[in-house]
Amino acid sequence: MMLEVSNLILLTSTTNIRHLNIMPDYETISVEKRDEGIAVLTINRPDKLNALNSKVHAEGVAALDELRKDDSVRVLVITGAGEKSFIAGADIGEFAGKTSVTQRNVFQERSLFNSLDTFPKPVIAMINGFCLGGGCELALACDLRTASEKARFGQPEINLGIIPGGGGTQRLTRLIGETKAMEMILTGDMIDAQTAYNLGLVNDVFPAEELEEKTFALANKIAEKAPIALQMAKEAVKLASRSNLDEGLRREVDLFAVCFSTEDKEEGVAAFLEKRKPVFKGR
């Protein structure tokens, strides 16, 4: 769920970028592609601290559907426009007049959170500021999270008389443990980037001026790997916290075997034996 601001955007350098016009009428997000196989999805409502509203959800889901089918995209980076906020939460103005039934239906349908969680390619949240409420939940639905030292995290829904509804009680607990997740959700307090790192909520914390460079270095490193193996690895790791050990091990073996049917596996082995860098093609 989200609180005061939310938005997905990508902040990238202008070199080696070509625009991917998935839908020419996007109003709340932007999507760009880098030549290195990296796409950047930006939530673009900086005047609202990138708060998530129904339009952001609809456009974000539509963009992910297109990126899912684009074989040239190997890694997705998500960020928020401006310097203050990644996504500060939900657009609270939309809560007025909503009933329990309408809100339940919204979150049971194809929400942006679940579309990210099931996106087959690696997703990195580049957190450049406030990451609160739905913004924190959106980051939790990503695979990796990098943060500016200025970033702030929290699930402040309790202050509105509600609870997280976009996966906060579930994904946060699985990520940092019940004790600290309970504290964050019951108090509604914000934590700083270093605390988030110590809890395991984010993978890395960087000076604000280095966030983009360091995040894309990580994205590039991942994008060089075999695309099918990346997808198999992502599926296997996610299953680890969602199944019992026996089920997880069986699925891991199945996914491991799938990799042996790919051209990339042959290329990876050959490159290793020939002491050269592999060139993976996603086949």
N, C-alpha and C positions, 0 to 999 in steps of 0.2 A: 504494500500500500504506500501512499506517498503523503507528504505533508505539504510544505510550502513551495517547494520548487522542484522541477524535474525537467530534464532535457538530455537528449543524446546528441552529441555532435562530435566531429572530429576536428582536431586542430593539427594540421600538418603543414610541412614546409611546402613551398610552391614548386619545388623541383621535382621532375619526374612524376607529375600527377596528371591524370586525365580524368575528366568528369564522367561519371556513369549516370546517365539520365534515365533512371528506372521509371520514374513517373514525373513528367514535367510540371505537375501541379502540386508538388509537395509544398506545404506551408510551414510546417513546424520542425522539419528535419532536413538535413542535407546528406547526400551520399557521394563520396569520391572514391576513386580507385588510384592506387599507386602502381607503378610498373612492376614492383617487386611481388605482386600477388596479394597486396594488402588493401582491403577496403576500409574506409572510415565512415562510420555513421555518427552524425552529429545531431543532437537535440538542440534545436535552434530557437530558443525563446529566452534570450538573455535578459530581456526586460522583466521577465517573470521568474528569473533565476532558474530557468529551464524546467519549470513545474510541469508535471505530467498531467495532461488532460486527455479527453477521449480522442481528440484529433491526433495527438502524439502516438497513442496506442495504435490507432488504425493505420496511420502512415508507417509507423515502425514495423508493424507486422507485415504490411505489404512490401516494404523494402527488404525485409529478411526473406520473404518468399522468393523474391527475385535473386538475391545474393546466394541463396541456397542452391539455385540452379546454375549459377555462373561458375564454370570450372576454372576460370582464370583467377578467381578469388580463393585464396588459401587460408587467410587469417583475417578476422574482423576486429577492428578497434572501435570502441564506443566512447564518446566523451560529450562534454557539454560546452556550449558556446559561451564565450566571455571568460573573464578571469576569476569571477567570484564563486561560480557554482557548477558542479557536475550536474546534479539534479537535486533540488532542495526539497522535493516531495511532490505531493499531489496538488493539483489546482483545487484548493478548498472551495472555491466558488461553485464548483460543479457538484459539491455534496448537498447543497440546499435542495430540498424537495425530493431527494433520492430515498427510496424505500429499501427495506432489507431485501426484498425480492429483486429489485432492479440491480442493486449492488452485487448480490450473489450471482446473478446471471452474467454481469459484466466480467467478473473474475473467474467464472467457470467456463466462459468462452475462450477464444484464442487471445489471451492477454499477451502483452509485450513480454512480460516476465517469462511465461511458459514458452513463448516462441524463441526466446534467447536460450532458455535452458535446453531446449531440444534442437537447437541449431547444430548441424553436424560438424561444422568447422570450428577451430579454436577461436574463442572470443576473449579479448582483453579489454577491461574497463580502465580507461585512463582518467583518473579522478583528480580534477583540477581545482576543487573547492568544496562547497557544501555537498554532502552526500547523505541526505536525510530521508527518513520515511520511505516512500516509493523509490527514491533515488538509491538508497542503500539496498533495497530489495532488488532493484535492477542490477546493481553491481554484484550482488550475491548470485544472480542467475548467470553471470559470466564465468568463464573458466579461470581467468587470472585477473588480478587487480593491481595496478600501479597507482601510486598516489603522490601528489605534491605534498611537501611538508606543511603546506597551509590548509590541507584538506581537513574536514571535520565530518565525523560520522555519528549517526544516531537513528533510533526508531522512536520518535516523539509522539506517536499516535495516541498514547495513553493520556496525553495532555488535552486531547480533543474528546475524551470519553469513548474512544474506540481502540481497537488493536490492529496490528499489521495484518493486511489481507492479501499481500502480493508475495507471500512466501517468507516473510520475516521471521515468524515464529519457528518455521521449519528449517530453512536453509541456514539461518544464522546459528541456530542451535547445533546443527550438524557440523558447522564450520569451526566454531569457537568453544563449543561445549555448553551444557545446560546452565551452569552457574553464572557465567558472564553474560550469556544471552538473556537469562532471566533478569539480571541486573539492568542491562541496557533497556529492555522492553518495559519493565515495571517502573523504572525511574524516568524514562524518557530523556535521560541526560545525553549530551554529546561527548564524544571522546576525540582526542587529537590523532593525527596520523601516526605518530610513534606508538601510541597505545594500541591503535588498530594493528600495527605491524607486530607488536609484542603478543597480541592475542591470536595472530594468524589470520586476521581479517583481510589483510593485503599482503602481497608478495614482496613489494619493495616500496620504499619511500625515497623520493628524490627532491633536491632543491627545485623550487618552482620553475626556474629558468632551464632546468635540465630534464623536466618531466617528458616533454615531447621527444627529445632525442633518445633518451634511455628507453622509453616505451617502444619506439619504432625499431630500436636495435633488437629488443626482445622479439617483436613481431617478425622482423626479418629473419632472425635466427630460426624461429619456428617455421616460417614460410618456406625455408629451404629443405625441410624434411619431406618425406613421402606423404602426399595428401591422403591416400587411403589409410596408411598406417596411423596418421594423425587422428582420423575419424575413428578407427578401431580403438586406439588408445583412449580417446576421450570417452567413448561409450563404456569401456571397461572400467575406467576409474570412477565414473559417475555411478556405475552399478554397485560399487563397493560399499557405499553408504546407504544403499536402497534395497539390499538383498542380504540373505544369509551367506556365509562363507562358501558352502557347497554350491549354491546356485551361481555365485560370482566366479568361482573357479571353473565351473563347467562353461560358462559364457566366455571367460577369458581364453580357454583353449579353442573354442569355436572361432573367435575373432583372430587369434594367433594363426589358426589354419587358413583363414581367409587371406591373410597377408601373403602366404606362400603361393597363392594363385595369381599374384600380380607381377607385371613386368618390373615394377619398381623394386620388388624383392630381388629379382635377378640382377638389376642394375646396382643395387646396394652391395650385394655380395661380390660382384665383379669389381666394383670400385675399391672395395676393401682389399681384395686380393691383388689388385693392380696398383694399390697405394695412390689413389687419386680421389678427387672429390666427386661424389655421385651426382648425376643429373636426373632428378625424379620428374616424371611426367604425369603422375596421377592415373596410371593404368596398371 
